């Protein structure tokens, strides 16, 4: 969860649980004193000690919120693991595989049996973090990351095999699929009552971890959609495995994300190839995402390889450096030229715009309706209401960011206790119905949303990298400066909207019979909602499913389950069981680990 959740300038704070002993262990040592010294009363009181801090490593070691098995798997994901994997396995020649399947050898030699195809996916929040750090645009930041991961001046400058990543996918493209499918899921839940109200976002692994281990009664509310990270992994491994004729274990997928919790998500047993591909039950599961690193770890990766990030070209890779994607139709969707206008607006929020796209989709079904936005008790609670032309509310949604607000939400959803007191049942039912007024709630663990993820580059990190930065110097690391820094990251994130619009070659034209209805563009059978061509996205999903011969339900959806925490358990009695369990899970991690 966010490493700066308890910063003074933010409106959230996670206090340690009763079973957490870390604050006691980290109490500052007492200053040296002479036991025989006689002191006066004014010297008895010691100065205020520094507050005890709890880092991500401490929380993982505690086994409270995160199980010990998960802690082992998360520890395997780091920039060091990326370098070790690149230097251990020779790169797989995609051109050889593509041409050999078409009967053209062209003198290429077959790749070794242990060769791997390296692919990566990058979130827009990471690009925004680097854009703010180096004083460049979000678009240029994307070029910078691609040059580092795939270009000749990046990772390929060193290592035994001088390997880089053959494909770098923008998770924005898969996020569009998540938004379209999410709107369909909510509409179906309203019409068929397949889920209790409200439907809750499932894209934030910190929130999912919290719900599964502390409030299992909210699990029926969770959306079953995979996150853009998970969907990217499933797409890349299923499509490349099918089109190149290689097993998923030969594809190594790196995700660059804004928070550490994404490492937990990648470790979920539901997000392996055995859940979407028909395979033997004895076959070792291969992860859809083999490794996750954060924005800060991306800088560490560059430093470890001896690459100066700020010196890389701010331009796309040349055609000679690009590896052709084996399917043209999917290539056009994953790597559009130019980049399409996205839904990254202030109104949509900094976490993907799930709520906003869902309520905009419902607005498209109700001509003339309007959206009313009202701030809640703090900046991280916002209510959206779709109002008909007659003034009647058609749909209510809300955004809850940060654990203090999440706790208020789950209290509203908690089932009422039975009581024999007169009128108690009626009062409890009334108090418990607060959350059911919403059709959908966008829930994120970090205050401020995903741009404020714990793995994002912080202002003190920027101060340490000033010699390499291109833009304005930022050296003040006070809480207020951190708050201003987060604003800069948000500005970079939202600027992608105007950048892509200016660079567009007319993805949506007004001159070709395109009309505007309630802010939604329509062009023939195509419908644009919130800047997303929903028809194109649906066509892409159906084509993907037919290409790999796997139902979309298996590719795009997942499950959640109640997890029992091991806090307070008898450590001595379960040590042996834990050791065997951790070793077994770590051994099943797959994907080249």
BELUR-V751440 format. One record per residue. N is the residue number from 1. RES is the residue in one small letter. OMEGA is omega in whole degrees, -180 to 180 (999 if undefined). Layout:
N,RES,OMEGA
N,RES,OMEGA
This chain:
1,x,-170
2,x,-179
3,x,-179
4,x,-180
5,x,-175
6,x,178
7,x,-175
8,x,-175
9,x,-179
10,x,-173
11,x,-177
12,x,177
13,x,177
14,x,177
15,x,-179
16,x,178
17,x,-179
18,x,-177
19,x,-177
20,x,-177
21,x,-174
22,x,179
23,x,179
24,x,-178
25,x,-174
26,x,177
27,x,-178
28,x,180
29,x,180
30,x,179
31,x,179
32,x,-180
33,x,178
34,x,-177
35,x,-178
36,x,-178
37,x,176
38,x,-177
39,x,175
40,x,-174
41,x,-177
42,x,179
43,x,-176
44,x,-176
45,x,-179
46,x,176
47,x,-179
48,x,179
49,x,177
50,x,-180
51,x,177
52,x,-180
53,x,179
54,x,-179
55,x,178
56,x,-179
57,x,179
58,x,-178
59,x,179
60,x,-179
61,x,-177
62,x,-177
63,x,178
64,x,177
65,x,-178
66,x,-179
67,x,-178
68,x,178
69,x,178
70,x,-180
71,x,179
72,x,-178
73,x,180
74,x,-179
75,x,179
76,x,-175
77,x,-179
78,x,178
79,x,176
80,x,178
81,x,178
82,x,-180
83,x,180
84,x,-179
85,x,179
86,x,-176
87,x,-179
88,x,-175
89,x,177
90,x,-179
91,x,179
92,x,-178
93,x,-178
94,x,-179
95,x,178
96,x,-179
97,x,-178
98,x,-177
99,x,-180
100,x,178
101,x,177
102,x,178
103,x,-180
104,x,-177
105,x,177
106,x,175
107,x,179
108,x,179
109,x,179
110,x,179
111,x,176
112,x,-179
113,x,-178
114,x,180
115,x,180
116,x,175
117,x,-176
118,x,179
119,x,-178
120,x,173
121,x,-173
122,x,-179
123,x,179
124,x,179
125,x,176
126,x,178
127,x,179
128,x,180
129,x,178
130,x,179
131,x,178
132,x,-178
133,x,-174
134,x,177
135,x,-180
136,x,179
137,x,178
138,x,179
139,x,178
140,x,177
141,x,177
142,x,177
143,x,-179
144,x,-179
145,x,-180
146,x,177
147,x,-179
148,x,-176
149,x,-172
150,x,-172
151,x,-178
152,x,-180
153,x,-178
154,x,-178
155,x,-176
156,x,-179
157,x,-177
158,x,180
159,x,-177
160,x,-176
161,x,-176
162,x,-176
163,x,171
164,x,-177
165,x,-176
166,x,-179
167,x,174
168,x,-174
169,x,174
170,x,-178
171,x,174
172,x,-178
173,x,178
174,x,176
175,x,176
176,x,177
177,x,178
178,x,-179
179,x,180
180,x,179
181,x,178
182,x,178
183,x,178
184,x,-179
185,x,180
186,x,179
187,x,179
188,x,179
189,x,179
190,x,-175
191,x,-174
192,x,-177
193,x,178
194,x,176
195,x,176
196,x,177
197,x,-6
198,x,170
199,x,-175
200,x,179
201,x,178
202,x,-175
203,x,-178
204,x,-177
205,x,176
206,x,177
207,x,180
208,x,178
209,x,179
210,x,-178
211,x,-177
212,x,-173
213,x,-178
214,x,-176
215,x,-177
216,x,-180
217,x,178
218,x,-176
219,x,177
220,x,180
221,x,-171
222,x,170
223,x,180
224,x,180
225,x,171
226,x,175
227,x,176
228,x,177
229,x,-178
230,x,-180
231,x,177
232,x,180
233,x,179
234,x,-180
235,x,-175
236,x,-177
237,x,-179
238,x,-177
239,x,-179
240,x,177
241,x,-178
242,x,-173
243,x,-179
244,x,178
245,x,179
246,x,178
247,x,178
248,x,-179
249,x,178
250,x,179
251,x,-178
252,x,-172
253,x,175
254,x,175
255,x,177
256,x,-169
257,x,-176
258,x,-175
259,x,-180
260,x,-177
261,x,178
262,x,173
263,x,176
264,x,-180
265,x,-179
266,x,-179
267,x,-178
268,x,-179
269,x,178
270,x,-176
271,x,175
272,x,-174
273,x,-178
274,x,-180
275,x,180
276,x,180
277,x,177
278,x,-178
279,x,179
280,x,-180
281,x,180
282,x,-179
283,x,-179
284,x,180
285,x,178
286,x,-176
287,x,173
288,x,175
289,x,-174
290,x,-177
291,x,177
292,x,171
293,x,-177
294,x,180
295,x,180
296,x,180
297,x,175
298,x,176
299,x,177
300,x,178
301,x,179
302,x,-180
303,x,-180
304,x,180
305,x,-180
306,x,-179
307,x,175
308,x,-176
309,x,-174
310,x,-178
311,x,-179
312,x,-179
313,x,177
314,x,-179
315,x,-179
316,x,174
317,x,176
318,x,179
319,x,-179
320,x,-179
321,x,-177
322,x,176
323,x,-179
324,x,177
325,x,-171
326,x,178
327,x,-175
328,x,-176
329,x,177
330,x,178
331,x,180
332,x,179
333,x,-176
334,x,-177
335,x,-177
336,x,177
337,x,-8
338,x,178
339,x,-179
340,x,172
341,x,-177
342,x,-178
343,x,-177
344,x,178
345,x,-179
346,x,-180
347,x,-180
348,x,179
349,x,-173
350,x,-174
351,x,175
352,x,176
353,x,-179
354,x,-178
355,x,-174
356,x,180
357,x,-180
358,x,-178
359,x,174
360,x,177
361,x,178
362,x,177
363,x,179
364,x,179
365,x,-179
366,x,-178
367,x,178
368,x,-179
369,x,-179
370,x,-179
371,x,177
372,x,-178
373,x,-179
374,x,177
375,x,179
376,x,-175
377,x,177
378,x,-174
379,x,-178
380,x,173
381,x,-180
382,x,178
383,x,178
384,x,179
385,x,174
386,x,-173
387,x,-180
388,x,179
389,x,179
390,x,179
391,x,-180
392,x,177
393,x,180
394,x,-180
395,x,175
396,x,177
397,x,-180
398,x,177
399,x,179
400,x,178
401,x,176
402,x,-171
403,x,177
404,x,178
405,x,178
406,x,179
407,x,176
408,x,180
409,x,-176
410,x,175
411,x,179
412,x,-178
413,x,-177
414,x,180
415,x,-179
416,x,177
417,x,177
418,x,179
419,x,-180
420,x,179
421,x,-179
422,x,177
423,x,-176
424,x,-178
425,x,-180
426,x,180
427,x,-180
428,x,179
429,x,180
430,x,-179
431,x,-178
432,x,-176
433,x,-177
434,x,-178
435,x,-176
436,x,175
437,x,-179
438,x,172
439,x,-176
440,x,176
441,x,176
442,x,-174
443,x,176
444,x,-174
445,x,-173
446,x,172
447,x,-178
448,x,177
449,x,-170
450,x,176
451,x,180
452,x,-180
453,x,-176
454,x,-180
455,x,-179
456,x,179
457,x,-179
458,x,-173
459,x,178
460,x,173
461,x,180
462,x,180
463,x,-179
464,x,-179
465,x,-177
466,x,180
467,x,-177
468,x,-175
469,x,-180
470,x,-169
471,x,-175
472,x,-180
473,x,178
474,x,-176
475,x,180
476,x,-176
477,x,178
478,x,178
479,x,179
480,x,178
481,x,177
482,x,178
483,x,177
484,x,179
485,x,179
486,x,176
487,x,179
488,x,178
489,x,178
490,x,179
491,x,178
492,x,180
493,x,-178
494,x,-178
495,x,180
496,x,-180
497,x,-178
498,x,180
499,x,-176
500,x,179
501,x,-180
502,x,-178
503,x,-175
504,x,178
505,x,179
506,x,179
507,x,175
508,x,-179
509,x,176
510,x,-172
511,x,-175
512,x,177
513,x,-180
514,x,179
515,x,178
516,x,178
517,x,-180
518,x,-180
519,x,179
520,x,-177
521,x,177
522,x,-179
523,x,-175
524,x,179
525,x,-179
526,x,178
527,x,178
528,x,176
529,x,178
530,x,179
531,x,-178
532,x,176
533,x,-173
534,x,179
535,x,179
536,x,180
537,x,179
538,x,176
539,x,178
540,x,-178
541,x,180
542,x,179
543,x,177
544,x,-179
545,x,-179
546,x,-179
547,x,-178
548,x,179
549,x,178
550,x,179
551,x,-179
552,x,179
553,x,179
554,x,-176
555,x,-168
556,x,-174
557,x,-180
558,x,-179
559,x,178
560,x,-176
561,x,178
562,x,-180
563,x,-179
564,x,178
565,x,178
566,x,175
567,x,177
568,x,179
569,x,177
570,x,-175
571,x,-177
572,x,-176
573,x,-175
574,x,-177
575,x,-178
576,x,179
577,x,180
578,x,-179
579,x,180
580,x,-178
581,x,-180
582,x,180
583,x,-180
584,x,-178
585,x,180
586,x,178
587,x,180
588,x,-172
589,x,174
590,x,175
591,x,176
592,x,177
593,x,999
